[in-house]
Amino acid sequence: MKSTSQSVLFSSGHDRVLVIMAKAPRLGSVKTRLAPDLSPAALTAVYRCLLEDTLALARSLRDVEVAIMCPDADVNELAQLAGSEVSVVPQRGEGLAAGLTSVFAHFAGDRPRHTIAFNSDSPHLPHSVLEDAFERLAAHDLVVGPTHDGGYYLVGAKAAHSSLFAGDGMGTSSALERLLSRARLLDLSVAFANPFYDIDVADDLTRLSEELRREPARAPRTAEWLREWEVMRAQLRTGTRGL
């Protein structure tokens, strides 16, 4: 399939690949579940901060190739945001399931590579969680990082399995169980990373804000944005300003 935009692709030769599932930070296209609590401009701003801090987290791992998988139309914008050391790959098809299938077809389809895909809004993940996920993947066919709402923030494999993400339900509370059911059908061994939470609703942002208030260096761009957001929320409650 020929890309309609300029893909930015390269291979570093690493056998460990960390792929961020991302979209370009555009109005109306990111963090839509937060829409009742934030304006469209605020949604775009916080997503950009989350993505930039997630990229910094990914780059902090040694001996790992960092890449972004995204919709075709987002390649150029994300390549400018990510910089020259990150490969940006257009996915085949629409939606998250197609994106994840594309990750392993592209990075582990021709030779075994330890490839992990994870969320673009994950700067709160400890560095050790990603390192541990690679270690667990070395001894299993799959590694999965569960979320508290029945989904997963991370999935890794050493080979491409074309039916692993088939079907719908990626954004539902049964997403993890559906993935594990397909893994069982494929007779794949599964290891688990530590459970974490997604940034989907205002309560998640509040939780992240509390964590980053204690350790802002973990995600400095997001921490700064959240400090401003907390001020605006306080002003909203007193009727002095709206988001």
Secondary structure, 3 states (H helix, E strand, C coil): CCCCCCCECCCCCCCEEEEEECCCCCCCCCCHHHCCCCCHHHHHHHHHHHHHHHHHHHHCCCCCEEEEEECHHHHHHHHHHHCCCCEEEECCCCHHHHHHHHHHHHHCCCCCCEEEEEECCCCCCCHHHHHHHHHHHHCCCEEEEEECCCCEEEEEECCCCCCCCCCCCCCCCCHHHHHHHHHHHCCCCEEECCCECCCCCHHHHHHHHHHHHHCHHHCHHHHHHHHHHHHHHHHHHCCCCCC
